[in-house]
Amino acid sequence: MLLSKQNSLFQIPNEFFQGSILVGTLSKVVLGKALQSPTVPVNPLVIIGWLGLVVNALNLMPAGQLDGGRIVQAIYGRKIASRATIATLIVLALVSLGNPLAMYWAIVIVFLQRDLERPSLNEITEPDDQSAALGLLALFLMIATLIPLTPALAGRLGIG
């Protein structure tokens, strides 16, 4: 977003920035009043960066052998990790009622990623507080990336 210029030929609708709490907030800080126009001139790397955020956020879902599942298992253990996988599948099933793409991710997790990680040699040692905090920060960023802005919050931020 820092590479974006007012005279850029690449323009996207301002609704693009409402697709994620993280992207919407960052865009308000970086782009400012440019978000109030119907189309926003940006550098093409903004789209690629957003796509990278979404792919990494999907990998950070706390389920099975995805990275988010590994983080939950390292911090809280196997029992909580298996419960987090079930909770993630339930949330994806509920979200898929409004967005069919979520059903795709639920199916991928059920068939490919639902098993827990193989036991490691040093599974008894718990992570230190700093590692656990970084893991929880990663899970928070996953949520902030995947949850869209509400219309009221987008209006307060001046997006759209």
N, C-alpha and C positions, 0 to 999 in steps of 0.2 A: 504494500500500500504506500510505502514511503517513496517508491519510484513513480507513482501516479502523478500526472501533470494535467492541468486544466485543458490543454490543447491536444490531449491524447485522442487518437482516432478510434480507439477501442472503448466503447461505452456499454454499460450494462444497466438494466433497470434497478432502481433503488430497492425493489422488493428482494433482490438477491441478498442484501445485508440483513434481512429479517429472518433468514433461515437458521441462524445460530445466535445464541446469546453472546458467545465469545467473539464471533466475527462482527456482530452488530456493535458491540461495545468498542472493540478495537477500531472499527471503521469510523465510529463517531470521534474517537480521540485523534485519529490520524487525518481523516478526510474532512471532518468538521461540517461546515455549512453546505458543502457540495452534495451531501446526501439528501437535501431537501428538493432538488430538482428530479424530474421523472427519470432521467438517465444520468449516470455518474461516469465521468471519464476516468478510467483506471488503466494501469499497466496490465497486460495480459497475464503476468505472473500472479496476479491476485486470484484468478480462477484456479490456476495450478496449485497455489498455496492452500486455497480453500479445499480443493480436492484431496490434497495431502493430509490436511487436518481431519477430514471426514474418514478417510481410510484408516488413519491411525486411531481415531476415536472408536471405530467399529472393532478394531483389534483390541482395544482396551476394555471391551465389555467384559464384566466379571463372570465369565462362563468357560467351563471346561479347560481346554488347552490353549485358549486365546491368552494373550499377554495379561489381560485384566484378571482372568481366572488364576493365572500363576501368581499375580500380585496378591490377590485375596488369600490364596493358599499359603503363601510365604508369611503373610502377616497374621492370619487368623487360624490356619490349620485346614486339614482336609474336610472336616465335618461342616464348617462354615462355608468352605468353598463349594461343596456340593449343594448346599442350600442356596448359595448365591447363584449357581447355575440354574436351579429351578426357578428362582425369583426372576432372573433375567429372561428366561423363556416365557414366563407368565406375562411380564411387562411387554415383551415383543409381541406376544399374541394379542394383547389388548391394543397396542399401538397399531398392529396390522389391520384392525377394523377401520382405521382412517387412512392408513398408508400401506399399500400392498407390499412395498419394498421391505418393510419390517418382517413380513412373513417369510420372505426369502432368507433373511438372516437367521430367523428362528429355525428354519429347515436345515440350513448349513450347520448350525450349532448342534441340532439333534443328531444329524447323521455323521458329522465329521469331527466335531470338537467337544462332545459332551463328556468324554472320559477325563478323569483327573490325571494330572501329571504323574509320571512314574516316580516312585520313591527315590529320593537322593540319599547319598551316604551320610550327609550331615543335616538331616531333617529335624533333628532334635533342637538344634540351636535356633533361637528366635532372632529375627532381624533387630538391629538396634533401633532406637527411636528415630534417628535421622532417616534411615532407610524406610521405616514404616510411614513416616510423614511424607516422604517423596512418593511412595506408592499411593497414598491417599490423595495427594495432589494430582497425580496422573489420573486417578479415577474421577476426581472433581472436574478436571479439564475435559475428560470424555463426556461427562454430563453437560458441561457448558457448551461443548461443540455440537452435540446432537439435539439439544432442546432448542426449538425455535423461539424467537421473540414473540411475545403476545402483542396484539395490535396496540394496547394501551402503553406498554413499555416502549414499543417502537415510536409511538407518538411523542412520548416524553423525551426520548433520545433525539427526536427530530429526524427520524428516518422515514421518508415517504410523505 
